[in-house]
């Protein structure tokens, strides 16, 4: 007995079991130790697929007890799942006119209230009635897409929303009302026409629900104190603190797609075209980052400031170790979330443009697992609230449930040996003109009658450019510079659709044009006019 040490790989588990049996380790402590085991992480594998949606699954969320899962999709449907049996408990139309981006259970409501937001900018409330009936009502509206909701921990009636209009809204279900808090604007310009920051993410600190973080189309993650808000929808609300990796300050080409707090109030931020960073309170830049933005920009332009995150961590302005860095994944094409995993947030987990799921050890940023999660892109990762398992979704229409049920441990990951597959656009699988037409028609249905297609944000996502040359060829040079054999399946198969503000008369001419021009010569752009 005395020869077994808790830190050893084999003996540690035995010692923990014995400590629990004699009462020296409480059941909760044992569960935390067990749930944080790296051995479980290395045994994670797909145990079930939930496949009922007819479009990309953009949101997945467990209820408080973890026995139910709610999902929302491009098909505008919301489904409540008994994930363990793989069956749908309830399926209903969300009431949204466009892709559902987030759907969540409100806690302490017997799982009968779901709030959702979507690409139509609406924030909706759904009441599940007896007999499987639902009543959905409009709570609030954003000018542009509404990407995320954040529910106040422990509250059955308070939540927030954020959208591409830069607006943060506060909702109280007791009054069924929306309060416009403020519009987030860029630090870089103090004029009356400051650039609005298009918001992609919002998260609430579980240790102090008065604090919430937002992130979007600029480089800063901003922390606000709800107690200091003016509650008038103004743009003059100053954040309590701001966070940004030093080398990204002043970089106008990056933004934040995902934010989440740990149970130690650490803030995790996923940047598009960049990496994932873990911020502590010591990494804060203060309430107004204008001066630091200019200082870092000047230093970087003169070669005196940090220019990259080549190491696993950076240094902050106070001389202390800077934010922890997590690398290896790709985040360029879609709005991706990021999550902690483990009972005490021991791991960091994210999807990737390459269709894989990446898991890192939080301390040290060591990459532990790389798993195939989607044929195209993994966007959503939702850890289970109690068990060492999670759900994932992406461009495919199914939801995957991951549990530590593999019979063999996954081998260690060498990040230098990870070969990123060729990037693919969301429409690269449309090998036939009729497939592209079906997508266009589906997007058109979300428009209102005679409304111009130019206002349909999803149709504008079809702005793509044809390229017959494969830029992401393998390192051995195979295929480099050669036209793709099938332009519908090649990497970077982009089609440029220039949408004019003209009412659609008939889609038949468009179909004919695509049919005759789909297999187009390399490096030639063409435009389709409505």
ZIRA-V358933 format. One record per residue. RES is the residue in three letters. PSI is psi as a letter, one per 30 degrees, with the letter a starting at -180 (none if undefined). OMEGA is omega in whole degrees, -180 to 180 (999 if undefined). NEAR is the number of other C-alpha atoms within 10 Angstrom. Layout:
# ZIRA-V358933
res->RES psi->PSI omega->OMEGA near->NEAR
res->RES psi->PSI omega->OMEGA near->NEAR
This chain:
# ZIRA-V358933
res->UNK psi->e omega->-175 near->8
res->UNK psi->f omega->-179 near->5
res->UNK psi->f omega->-179 near->6
res->UNK psi->k omega->180 near->13
res->UNK psi->k omega->-177 near->15
res->UNK psi->e omega->-177 near->13
res->UNK psi->f omega->-178 near->10
res->UNK psi->l omega->-174 near->11
res->UNK psi->e omega->-176 near->12
res->UNK psi->e omega->-175 near->11
res->UNK psi->f omega->-176 near->14
res->UNK psi->e omega->-179 near->13
res->UNK psi->e omega->179 near->19
res->UNK psi->e omega->180 near->16
res->UNK psi->e omega->-180 near->18
res->UNK psi->e omega->179 near->18
res->UNK psi->e omega->180 near->15
res->UNK psi->e omega->178 near->13
res->UNK psi->e omega->178 near->14
res->UNK psi->e omega->-177 near->16
res->UNK psi->e omega->-179 near->12
res->UNK psi->g omega->175 near->9
res->UNK psi->g omega->179 near->10
res->UNK psi->f omega->180 near->13
res->UNK psi->j omega->-177 near->15
res->UNK psi->l omega->178 near->13
res->UNK psi->e omega->-180 near->12
res->UNK psi->e omega->179 near->10
res->UNK psi->e omega->179 near->14
res->UNK psi->e omega->179 near->17
res->UNK psi->e omega->179 near->16
res->UNK psi->e omega->179 near->17
res->UNK psi->e omega->-180 near->16
res->UNK psi->e omega->-178 near->18
res->UNK psi->f omega->-180 near->21
res->UNK psi->g omega->-177 near->19
res->UNK psi->k omega->177 near->16
res->UNK psi->f omega->177 near->17
res->UNK psi->e omega->177 near->15
res->UNK psi->e omega->179 near->18
res->UNK psi->e omega->-178 near->24
res->UNK psi->f omega->176 near->20
res->UNK psi->g omega->-179 near->18
res->UNK psi->k omega->179 near->23
res->UNK psi->l omega->180 near->20
res->UNK psi->k omega->178 near->19
res->UNK psi->f omega->-177 near->13
res->UNK psi->k omega->174 near->16
res->UNK psi->k omega->178 near->16
res->UNK psi->j omega->-169 near->20
res->UNK psi->i omega->176 near->15
res->UNK psi->f omega->180 near->13
res->UNK psi->l omega->179 near->21
res->UNK psi->g omega->178 near->14
res->UNK psi->a omega->179 near->18
res->UNK psi->k omega->178 near->20
res->UNK psi->j omega->-172 near->31
res->UNK psi->f omega->-177 near->27
res->UNK psi->k omega->174 near->27
res->UNK psi->k omega->-178 near->25
res->UNK psi->k omega->176 near->25
res->UNK psi->l omega->169 near->22
res->UNK psi->l omega->-174 near->19
res->UNK psi->e omega->-179 near->17
res->UNK psi->f omega->176 near->11
res->UNK psi->g omega->-179 near->15
res->UNK psi->f omega->179 near->14
res->UNK psi->l omega->178 near->18
res->UNK psi->k omega->176 near->23
res->UNK psi->k omega->-178 near->25
res->UNK psi->l omega->176 near->24
res->UNK psi->l omega->-168 near->29
res->UNK psi->l omega->173 near->28
res->UNK psi->f omega->179 near->24
res->UNK psi->g omega->177 near->20
res->UNK psi->g omega->177 near->24
res->UNK psi->k omega->171 near->21
res->UNK psi->k omega->-179 near->26
res->UNK psi->k omega->174 near->22
res->UNK psi->k omega->-171 near->23
res->UNK psi->k omega->156 near->20
res->UNK psi->i omega->-171 near->17
res->UNK psi->e omega->-177 near->22
res->UNK psi->e omega->179 near->13
res->UNK psi->f omega->179 near->9
res->UNK psi->g omega->-177 near->14
res->UNK psi->l omega->178 near->13
res->UNK psi->k omega->177 near->17
res->UNK psi->e omega->-178 near->14
res->UNK psi->k omega->177 near->15
res->UNK psi->k omega->-178 near->18
res->UNK psi->l omega->176 near->17
res->UNK psi->k omega->-173 near->14
res->UNK psi->f omega->-172 near->29
res->UNK psi->f omega->178 near->20
res->UNK psi->l omega->180 near->22
res->UNK psi->f omega->-178 near->18
res->UNK psi->a omega->-173 near->26
res->UNK psi->k omega->176 near->26
res->UNK psi->k omega->-178 near->31
res->UNK psi->f omega->178 near->25
res->UNK psi->k omega->174 near->26
res->UNK psi->k omega->-177 near->28
res->UNK psi->k omega->169 near->23
res->UNK psi->k omega->168 near->24
res->UNK psi->k omega->-178 near->25
res->UNK psi->l omega->176 near->20
res->UNK psi->h omega->176 near->14
res->UNK psi->g omega->-178 near->13
res->UNK psi->g omega->179 near->11
res->UNK psi->h omega->-179 near->18
res->UNK psi->f omega->179 near->15
res->UNK psi->k omega->178 near->22
res->UNK psi->k omega->174 near->21
res->UNK psi->k omega->-175 near->23
res->UNK psi->l omega->173 near->29
res->UNK psi->l omega->-170 near->33
res->UNK psi->a omega->-179 near->31
res->UNK psi->f omega->176 near->26
res->UNK psi->g omega->179 near->24
res->UNK psi->f omega->-177 near->25
res->UNK psi->k omega->169 near->26
res->UNK psi->k omega->-172 near->29
res->UNK psi->l omega->179 near->20
res->UNK psi->k omega->179 near->23
res->UNK psi->k omega->176 near->20
res->UNK psi->k omega->177 near->16
res->UNK psi->j omega->-176 near->18
res->UNK psi->l omega->177 near->11
res->UNK psi->k omega->178 near->8
res->UNK psi->g omega->178 near->6
res->UNK psi->g omega->177 near->10
res->UNK psi->l omega->180 near->11
res->UNK psi->l omega->174 near->17
res->UNK psi->j omega->-177 near->13
res->UNK psi->k omega->-178 near->19
res->UNK psi->l omega->179 near->14
res->UNK psi->k omega->179 near->17
res->UNK psi->e omega->-175 near->18
res->UNK psi->l omega->-176 near->20
res->UNK psi->k omega->171 near->20
res->UNK psi->l omega->174 near->23
res->UNK psi->i omega->-172 near->14
res->UNK psi->a omega->-176 near->20
res->UNK psi->k omega->173 near->26
res->UNK psi->j omega->-170 near->31
res->UNK psi->e omega->-170 near->29
res->UNK psi->l omega->172 near->25
res->UNK psi->l omega->175 near->27
res->UNK psi->k omega->-178 near->20
res->UNK psi->k omega->179 near->23
res->UNK psi->k omega->-178 near->22
res->UNK psi->k omega->177 near->16
res->UNK psi->g omega->-178 near->12
res->UNK psi->k omega->178 near->14
res->UNK psi->g omega->-175 near->17
res->UNK psi->f omega->-177 near->18
res->UNK psi->k omega->172 near->16
res->UNK psi->l omega->-177 near->20
res->UNK psi->l omega->173 near->23
res->UNK psi->l omega->175 near->30
res->UNK psi->l omega->-177 near->30
res->UNK psi->a omega->-177 near->30
res->UNK psi->f omega->175 near->21
res->UNK psi->g omega->180 near->19
res->UNK psi->g omega->-176 near->27
res->UNK psi->k omega->171 near->26
res->UNK psi->k omega->-179 near->23
res->UNK psi->k omega->179 near->23
res->UNK psi->k omega->-178 near->21
res->UNK psi->k omega->175 near->20
res->UNK psi->j omega->-175 near->16
res->UNK psi->f omega->177 near->16
res->UNK psi->f omega->178 near->9
res->UNK psi->f omega->-177 near->8
res->UNK psi->h omega->-176 near->13
res->UNK psi->l omega->177 near->13
res->UNK psi->k omega->177 near->18
res->UNK psi->k omega->178 near->15
res->UNK psi->j omega->-177 near->19
res->UNK psi->e omega->-179 near->20
res->UNK psi->l omega->173 near->21
res->UNK psi->k omega->-178 near->21
res->UNK psi->k omega->180 near->27
res->UNK psi->l omega->-174 near->21
res->UNK psi->k omega->175 near->19
res->UNK psi->f omega->-167 near->18
res->UNK psi->f omega->-178 near->16
res->UNK psi->k omega->-177 near->11
res->UNK psi->g omega->-179 near->11
res->UNK psi->l omega->179 near->7
res->UNK psi->f omega->-178 near->7
res->UNK psi->h omega->180 near->9
res->UNK psi->k omega->-180 near->14
res->UNK psi->k omega->178 near->16
res->UNK psi->k omega->177 near->19
res->UNK psi->j omega->177 near->23
res->UNK psi->j omega->-171 near->26
res->UNK psi->k omega->178 near->28
res->UNK psi->f omega->-170 near->27
res->UNK psi->k omega->174 near->28
res->UNK psi->k omega->-178 near->27
res->UNK psi->k omega->-179 near->25
res->UNK psi->k omega->179 near->27
res->UNK psi->j omega->-178 near->21
res->UNK psi->f omega->180 near->18
res->UNK psi->f omega->177 near->13
res->UNK psi->j omega->-175 near->13
res->UNK psi->f omega->175 near->16
res->UNK psi->f omega->-178 near->14
res->UNK psi->k omega->174 near->19
res->UNK psi->l omega->-177 near->23
res->UNK psi->k omega->175 near->24
res->UNK psi->l omega->178 near->29
res->UNK psi->l omega->-179 near->29
res->UNK psi->b omega->-167 near->29
res->UNK psi->g omega->170 near->21
res->UNK psi->a omega->-169 near->26
res->UNK psi->f omega->-172 near->24
res->UNK psi->k omega->165 near->28
res->UNK psi->k omega->-174 near->26
res->UNK psi->k omega->176 near->25
res->UNK psi->k omega->179 near->25
res->UNK psi->l omega->174 near->20
res->UNK psi->j omega->-176 near->17
res->UNK psi->f omega->-179 near->16
res->UNK psi->f omega->-179 near->9
res->UNK psi->g omega->-177 near->12
res->UNK psi->k omega->-178 near->16
res->UNK psi->f omega->176 near->14
res->UNK psi->h omega->-179 near->15
res->UNK psi->g omega->179 near->12
res->UNK psi->g omega->-178 near->16
res->UNK psi->l omega->178 near->14
res->UNK psi->g omega->-176 near->17
res->UNK psi->g omega->-179 near->13
res->UNK psi->k omega->-179 near->19
res->UNK psi->k omega->177 near->16
res->UNK psi->l omega->176 near->23
res->UNK psi->e omega->179 near->19
res->UNK psi->l omega->179 near->20
res->UNK psi->l omega->-180 near->21
res->UNK psi->k omega->177 near->28
res->UNK psi->k omega->173 near->25
res->UNK psi->k omega->-175 near->27
res->UNK psi->e omega->-176 near->25
res->UNK psi->f omega->180 near->19
res->UNK psi->f omega->-180 near->23
res->UNK psi->k omega->-177 near->24
res->UNK psi->f omega->179 near->24
res->UNK psi->j omega->-176 near->14
res->UNK psi->g omega->-175 near->11
res->UNK psi->g omega->179 near->12
res->UNK psi->l omega->177 near->19
res->UNK psi->l omega->-177 near->25
res->UNK psi->k omega->178 near->28
res->UNK psi->f omega->-177 near->25
res->UNK psi->k omega->178 near->26
res->UNK psi->k omega->172 near->27
res->UNK psi->k omega->176 near->26
res->UNK psi->k omega->170 near->22
res->UNK psi->l omega->178 near->19
res->UNK psi->g omega->170 near->15
res->UNK psi->g omega->179 near->12
res->UNK psi->g omega->171 near->17
res->UNK psi->k omega->-178 near->15
res->UNK psi->k omega->-180 near->23
res->UNK psi->k omega->-177 near->24
res->UNK psi->k omega->176 near->29
res->UNK psi->k omega->-178 near->26
res->UNK psi->k omega->174 near->27
res->UNK psi->k omega->-177 near->23
res->UNK psi->g omega->-178 near->13
res->UNK psi->b omega->-173 near->20
res->UNK psi->a omega->176 near->17
res->UNK psi->k omega->-177 near->26
res->UNK psi->k omega->177 near->25
res->UNK psi->j omega->-178 near->27
res->UNK psi->k omega->169 near->21
res->UNK psi->l omega->-178 near->15
res->UNK psi->f omega->-180 near->12
res->UNK psi->f omega->-180 near->15
res->UNK psi->g omega->-177 near->23
res->UNK psi->k omega->-180 near->22
res->UNK psi->f omega->-179 near->24
res->UNK psi->a omega->-173 near->15
res->UNK psi->f omega->180 near->15
res->UNK psi->j omega->-172 near->15
res->UNK psi->g omega->-177 near->22
res->UNK psi->e omega->-177 near->17
res->UNK psi->e omega->179 near->12
res->UNK psi->e omega->178 near->16
res->UNK psi->e omega->-179 near->21
res->UNK psi->e omega->-179 near->14
res->UNK psi->e omega->-180 near->14
res->UNK psi->e omega->179 near->21
res->UNK psi->e omega->178 near->21
res->UNK psi->e omega->-180 near->14
res->UNK psi->e omega->-179 near->15
res->UNK psi->e omega->-179 near->19
res->UNK psi->f omega->180 near->11
res->UNK psi->g omega->179 near->9
res->UNK psi->g omega->-178 near->10
res->UNK psi->f omega->-177 near->11
res->UNK psi->l omega->178 near->15
res->UNK psi->k omega->-174 near->18
res->UNK psi->f omega->-179 near->15
res->UNK psi->l omega->177 near->12
res->UNK psi->h omega->-176 near->21
res->UNK psi->f omega->178 near->10
res->UNK psi->l omega->-177 near->10
res->UNK psi->f omega->175 near->15
res->UNK psi->l omega->180 near->18
res->UNK psi->a omega->178 near->20
res->UNK psi->k omega->179 near->17
res->UNK psi->l omega->-175 near->18
res->UNK psi->f omega->-179 near->13
res->UNK psi->g omega->178 near->11
res->UNK psi->g omega->179 near->10
res->UNK psi->l omega->177 near->11
res->UNK psi->k omega->-176 near->13
res->UNK psi->a omega->-177 near->23
res->UNK psi->k omega->174 near->25
res->UNK psi->k omega->-177 near->22
res->UNK psi->k omega->176 near->24
res->UNK psi->k omega->-175 near->28
res->UNK psi->l omega->178 near->19
res->UNK psi->f omega->-177 near->18
res->UNK psi->l omega->176 near->23
res->UNK psi->k omega->178 near->23
res->UNK psi->i omega->-176 near->25
res->UNK psi->e omega->-165 near->16
res->UNK psi->f omega->-173 near->16
res->UNK psi->l omega->177 near->16
res->UNK psi->j omega->-176 near->19
res->UNK psi->k omega->172 near->28
res->UNK psi->l omega->175 near->27
res->UNK psi->k omega->-173 near->22
res->UNK psi->l omega->166 near->23
res->UNK psi->l omega->179 near->24
res->UNK psi->k omega->-178 near->28
res->UNK psi->l omega->-176 near->23
res->UNK psi->f omega->177 near->21
res->UNK psi->h omega->178 near->14
res->UNK psi->h omega->-177 near->17
res->UNK psi->f omega->-175 near->17
res->UNK psi->l omega->175 near->22
res->UNK psi->k omega->-175 near->24
res->UNK psi->k omega->-178 near->24
res->UNK psi->l omega->170 near->28
res->UNK psi->a omega->-174 near->30
res->UNK psi->l omega->176 near->26
res->UNK psi->f omega->-178 near->27
res->UNK psi->g omega->179 near->22
res->UNK psi->g omega->-179 near->26
res->UNK psi->l omega->173 near->23
res->UNK psi->k omega->-178 near->23
res->UNK psi->k omega->176 near->22
res->UNK psi->k omega->178 near->25
res->UNK psi->l omega->167 near->23
res->UNK psi->k omega->-175 near->19
res->UNK psi->e omega->179 near->19
res->UNK psi->j omega->179 near->12
res->UNK psi->f omega->177 near->12
res->UNK psi->g omega->-179 near->20
res->UNK psi->k omega->178 near->19
res->UNK psi->k omega->-175 near->21
res->UNK psi->e omega->-176 near->20
res->UNK psi->k omega->169 near->22
res->UNK psi->j omega->-172 near->22
res->UNK psi->k omega->178 near->15
res->UNK psi->j omega->-176 near->17
res->UNK psi->f omega->-177 near->25
res->UNK psi->l omega->177 near->24
res->UNK psi->f omega->-178 near->14
res->UNK psi->d omega->-174 near->21
res->UNK psi->k omega->171 near->28
res->UNK psi->k omega->-178 near->28
res->UNK psi->e omega->-171 near->29
res->UNK psi->k omega->172 near->26
res->UNK psi->k omega->-179 near->25
res->UNK psi->j omega->178 near->23
res->UNK psi->k omega->176 near->24
res->UNK psi->k omega->-176 near->24
res->UNK psi->f omega->-175 near->18
res->UNK psi->e omega->-172 near->15
res->UNK psi->l omega->178 near->15
res->UNK psi->i omega->-178 near->22
res->UNK psi->l omega->179 near->22
res->UNK psi->l omega->175 near->21
res->UNK psi->l omega->179 near->23
res->UNK psi->l omega->176 near->27
res->UNK psi->l omega->-178 near->28
res->UNK psi->b omega->-177 near->29
res->UNK psi->e omega->175 near->22
res->UNK psi->l omega->-174 near->20
res->UNK psi->g omega->-179 near->19
res->UNK psi->l omega->176 near->20
res->UNK psi->k omega->-178 near->26
res->UNK psi->k omega->178 near->21
res->UNK psi->k omega->-177 near->23
res->UNK psi->k omega->178 near->21
res->UNK psi->l omega->179 near->20
res->UNK psi->i omega->-173 near->19
res->UNK psi->g omega->179 near->16
res->UNK psi->k omega->-179 near->14
res->UNK psi->f omega->-178 near->9
res->UNK psi->k omega->177 near->10
res->UNK psi->k omega->175 near->15
res->UNK psi->k omega->180 near->18
res->UNK psi->l omega->177 near->10
res->UNK psi->l omega->-177 near->11
res->UNK psi->k omega->173 near->13
res->UNK psi->j omega->-175 near->12
res->UNK psi->f omega->-179 near->15
res->UNK psi->f omega->-178 near->7
res->UNK psi->f omega->180 near->7
res->UNK psi->k omega->-180 near->11
res->UNK psi->j omega->-179 near->11
res->UNK psi->k omega->176 near->15
res->UNK psi->l omega->-179 near->14
res->UNK psi->k omega->178 near->16
res->UNK psi->k omega->-180 near->22
res->UNK psi->k omega->175 near->22
res->UNK psi->l omega->-178 near->19
res->UNK psi->f omega->-177 near->17
res->UNK psi->g omega->-176 near->18
res->UNK psi->f omega->178 near->19
res->UNK psi->f omega->180 near->17
res->UNK psi->i omega->-174 near->17
res->UNK psi->f omega->-178 near->16
res->UNK psi->l omega->178 near->15
res->UNK psi->e omega->-178 near->18
res->UNK psi->e omega->178 near->14
res->UNK psi->e omega->178 near->14
res->UNK psi->e omega->179 near->21
res->UNK psi->e omega->179 near->18
res->UNK psi->e omega->178 near->13
res->UNK psi->e omega->179 near->14
res->UNK psi->e omega->-179 near->17
res->UNK psi->e omega->179 near->13
res->UNK psi->e omega->178 near->15
res->UNK psi->e omega->-178 near->21
res->UNK psi->e omega->-177 near->18
res->UNK psi->f omega->180 near->13
res->UNK psi->f omega->177 near->20
res->UNK psi->l omega->-175 near->20
res->UNK psi->j omega->174 near->12
res->UNK psi->c omega->-177 near->9
res->UNK psi->g omega->-178 near->10
res->UNK psi->k omega->-180 near->15
res->UNK psi->k omega->179 near->17
res->UNK psi->f omega->-178 near->23
res->UNK psi->f omega->-179 near->17
res->UNK psi->f omega->-179 near->14
res->UNK psi->j omega->-176 near->21
res->UNK psi->e omega->-179 near->17
res->UNK psi->e omega->177 near->22
res->UNK psi->e omega->179 near->20
res->UNK psi->f omega->175 near->15
res->UNK psi->f omega->179 near->11
res->UNK psi->g omega->177 near->21
res->UNK psi->j omega->-175 near->14
res->UNK psi->l omega->-173 near->18
res->UNK psi->k omega->-179 near->17
res->UNK psi->k omega->173 near->21
res->UNK psi->k omega->-179 near->22
res->UNK psi->f omega->-180 near->24
res->UNK psi->k omega->-177 near->21
res->UNK psi->j omega->-179 near->19
res->UNK psi->f omega->-176 near->15
res->UNK psi->h omega->-179 near->18
res->UNK psi->l omega->-180 near->17
res->UNK psi->l omega->-177 near->14
res->UNK psi->f omega->-178 near->9
res->UNK psi->g omega->176 near->7
res->UNK psi->f omega->-179 near->9
res->UNK psi->k omega->177 near->10
res->UNK psi->f omega->-177 near->15
res->UNK psi->k omega->176 near->15
res->UNK psi->f omega->-180 near->13
res->UNK psi->k omega->176 near->13
res->UNK psi->k omega->179 near->16
res->UNK psi->k omega->180 near->18
res->UNK psi->e omega->-180 near->10
res->UNK psi->j omega->-177 near->12
res->UNK psi->f omega->180 near->25
res->UNK psi->f omega->-176 near->22
res->UNK psi->f omega->-174 near->17
res->UNK psi->l omega->174 near->23
res->UNK psi->k omega->-180 near->23
res->UNK psi->h omega->174 near->24
res->UNK psi->i omega->-175 near->25
res->UNK psi->k omega->177 near->22
res->UNK psi->k omega->178 near->20
res->UNK psi->j omega->176 near->14
res->UNK psi->j omega->179 near->19
res->UNK psi->j omega->-175 near->16
res->UNK psi->j omega->178 near->19
res->UNK psi->l omega->-178 near->13
res->UNK psi->i omega->-179 near->13
res->UNK psi->k omega->-176 near->13
res->UNK psi->k omega->-180 near->13
res->UNK psi->k omega->178 near->14
res->UNK psi->e omega->-180 near->9
res->UNK psi->k omega->178 near->9
res->UNK psi->f omega->-179 near->13
res->UNK psi->e omega->178 near->10
res->UNK psi->e omega->179 near->11
res->UNK psi->e omega->179 near->14
res->UNK psi->e omega->180 near->17
res->UNK psi->e omega->-179 near->13
res->UNK psi->e omega->180 near->13
res->UNK psi->e omega->-177 near->18
res->UNK psi->e omega->-176 near->15
res->UNK psi->f omega->-175 near->10
res->UNK psi->g omega->-174 near->12
res->UNK psi->e omega->176 near->18
res->UNK psi->i omega->-171 near->17
res->UNK psi->l omega->-179 near->16
res->UNK psi->l omega->-179 near->14
res->UNK psi->k omega->174 near->14
res->UNK psi->g omega->174 near->12
res->UNK psi->k omega->178 near->10
res->UNK psi->k omega->172 near->15
res->UNK psi->l omega->-177 near->15
res->UNK psi->k omega->175 near->13
res->UNK psi->k omega->-178 near->13
res->UNK psi->k omega->173 near->12
res->UNK psi->none omega->999 near->19
